[in-house]
Amino acid sequence: MQKAHIAITARTGLIFIKRAEILYCCSEGAYTNIHLEGGRKLTVSKNLKEVQATLQDEQFVRIHASHLVNLEHTVGYINNSYNCVKMSNGKELSVARSRKQELMDCFVKI
């Protein structure tokens, strides 16, 4: 059973956030920026692979070497000169060609 909250280590202690609050995660070398609802951003000293392993949830999908998205916050897919997924906050994130099919398999098409 997945826990509803995760604990993020901060300088002053722990910050508890709900998994559902996470929009997407972006890697920056050995660090990962976790983007949350309301425009908040937390930076953790773990790489994206470690963050993905911690979340261990089907609602989080790796779409690029540097992006992990919460499917609950995706609102569209743009198929133009560069493929990207549109997030609920308006941000567009690149989808790697090698990961496009994995993303598409998460959705039922009509």
Contacts in CASP RR format, 6 or more apart in sequence:
PFRMAT RR
TARGET T0000
AUTHOR 0000-0000-0000
METHOD contacts of the structure
MODEL  1
MQKAHIAITARTGLIFIKRAEILYCCSEGAYTNIHLEGGRKLTVSKNLKE
VQATLQDEQFVRIHASHLVNLEHTVGYINNSYNCVKMSNGKELSVARSRK
QELMDCFVKI
2 19 0 8 1.000
2 56 0 8 1.000
2 57 0 8 1.000
3 19 0 8 1.000
4 18 0 8 1.000
4 19 0 8 1.000
4 20 0 8 1.000
5 16 0 8 1.000
5 17 0 8 1.000
5 18 0 8 1.000
5 19 0 8 1.000
6 16 0 8 1.000
6 17 0 8 1.000
6 19 0 8 1.000
6 54 0 8 1.000
6 55 0 8 1.000
7 14 0 8 1.000
7 15 0 8 1.000
7 16 0 8 1.000
8 14 0 8 1.000
8 15 0 8 1.000
8 16 0 8 1.000
8 17 0 8 1.000
8 34 0 8 1.000
8 42 0 8 1.000
8 44 0 8 1.000
9 44 0 8 1.000
9 45 0 8 1.000
10 42 0 8 1.000
15 42 0 8 1.000
17 34 0 8 1.000
17 36 0 8 1.000
17 42 0 8 1.000
19 55 0 8 1.000
19 57 0 8 1.000
19 59 0 8 1.000
19 70 0 8 1.000
20 70 0 8 1.000
20 72 0 8 1.000
21 36 0 8 1.000
21 37 0 8 1.000
22 34 0 8 1.000
22 35 0 8 1.000
22 36 0 8 1.000
22 55 0 8 1.000
22 60 0 8 1.000
22 70 0 8 1.000
22 73 0 8 1.000
23 35 0 8 1.000
23 36 0 8 1.000
23 37 0 8 1.000
23 69 0 8 1.000
23 70 0 8 1.000
23 73 0 8 1.000
23 87 0 8 1.000
23 88 0 8 1.000
23 89 0 8 1.000
23 91 0 8 1.000
24 35 0 8 1.000
24 67 0 8 1.000
24 68 0 8 1.000
24 69 0 8 1.000
24 70 0 8 1.000
24 73 0 8 1.000
24 87 0 8 1.000
24 91 0 8 1.000
24 93 0 8 1.000
25 32 0 8 1.000
25 33 0 8 1.000
25 34 0 8 1.000
25 35 0 8 1.000
25 48 0 8 1.000
25 51 0 8 1.000
25 52 0 8 1.000
25 60 0 8 1.000
25 67 0 8 1.000
25 68 0 8 1.000
25 69 0 8 1.000
26 32 0 8 1.000
26 33 0 8 1.000
26 35 0 8 1.000
26 48 0 8 1.000
26 66 0 8 1.000
26 67 0 8 1.000
26 68 0 8 1.000
26 93 0 8 1.000
27 33 0 8 1.000
27 47 0 8 1.000
27 48 0 8 1.000
27 65 0 8 1.000
27 66 0 8 1.000
27 67 0 8 1.000
28 43 0 8 1.000
29 47 0 8 1.000
30 45 0 8 1.000
30 46 0 8 1.000
30 47 0 8 1.000
31 43 0 8 1.000
31 44 0 8 1.000
31 45 0 8 1.000
31 46 0 8 1.000
31 47 0 8 1.000
32 43 0 8 1.000
32 44 0 8 1.000
32 46 0 8 1.000
32 47 0 8 1.000
32 48 0 8 1.000
32 50 0 8 1.000
32 51 0 8 1.000
33 41 0 8 1.000
33 42 0 8 1.000
33 43 0 8 1.000
34 41 0 8 1.000
34 42 0 8 1.000
34 43 0 8 1.000
34 44 0 8 1.000
34 51 0 8 1.000
35 41 0 8 1.000
35 89 0 8 1.000
35 91 0 8 1.000
36 42 0 8 1.000
37 89 0 8 1.000
38 89 0 8 1.000
39 89 0 8 1.000
44 51 0 8 1.000
46 54 0 8 1.000
48 62 0 8 1.000
48 65 0 8 1.000
48 66 0 8 1.000
48 68 0 8 1.000
51 68 0 8 1.000
52 60 0 8 1.000
52 62 0 8 1.000
52 68 0 8 1.000
55 68 0 8 1.000
58 71 0 8 1.000
59 70 0 8 1.000
59 71 0 8 1.000
59 72 0 8 1.000
60 68 0 8 1.000
60 69 0 8 1.000
60 70 0 8 1.000
60 71 0 8 1.000
61 68 0 8 1.000
61 69 0 8 1.000
61 71 0 8 1.000
61 102 0 8 1.000
61 103 0 8 1.000
61 106 0 8 1.000
62 68 0 8 1.000
62 99 0 8 1.000
62 102 0 8 1.000
63 69 0 8 1.000
63 85 0 8 1.000
63 93 0 8 1.000
63 94 0 8 1.000
63 95 0 8 1.000
63 96 0 8 1.000
63 99 0 8 1.000
63 102 0 8 1.000
63 103 0 8 1.000
64 93 0 8 1.000
64 94 0 8 1.000
64 95 0 8 1.000
64 96 0 8 1.000
64 99 0 8 1.000
65 96 0 8 1.000
67 93 0 8 1.000
67 94 0 8 1.000
67 95 0 8 1.000
69 85 0 8 1.000
69 87 0 8 1.000
69 93 0 8 1.000
71 106 0 8 1.000
73 87 0 8 1.000
73 88 0 8 1.000
73 89 0 8 1.000
74 85 0 8 1.000
74 86 0 8 1.000
74 87 0 8 1.000
74 88 0 8 1.000
75 86 0 8 1.000
75 87 0 8 1.000
75 88 0 8 1.000
75 90 0 8 1.000
76 85 0 8 1.000
76 86 0 8 1.000
77 83 0 8 1.000
77 84 0 8 1.000
77 85 0 8 1.000
77 86 0 8 1.000
77 95 0 8 1.000
77 103 0 8 1.000
77 104 0 8 1.000
78 84 0 8 1.000
78 85 0 8 1.000
78 86 0 8 1.000
78 92 0 8 1.000
82 94 0 8 1.000
83 94 0 8 1.000
83 95 0 8 1.000
83 97 0 8 1.000
83 100 0 8 1.000
84 92 0 8 1.000
84 93 0 8 1.000
84 94 0 8 1.000
84 95 0 8 1.000
85 92 0 8 1.000
85 93 0 8 1.000
85 95 0 8 1.000
85 103 0 8 1.000
86 92 0 8 1.000
87 93 0 8 1.000
95 103 0 8 1.000
END
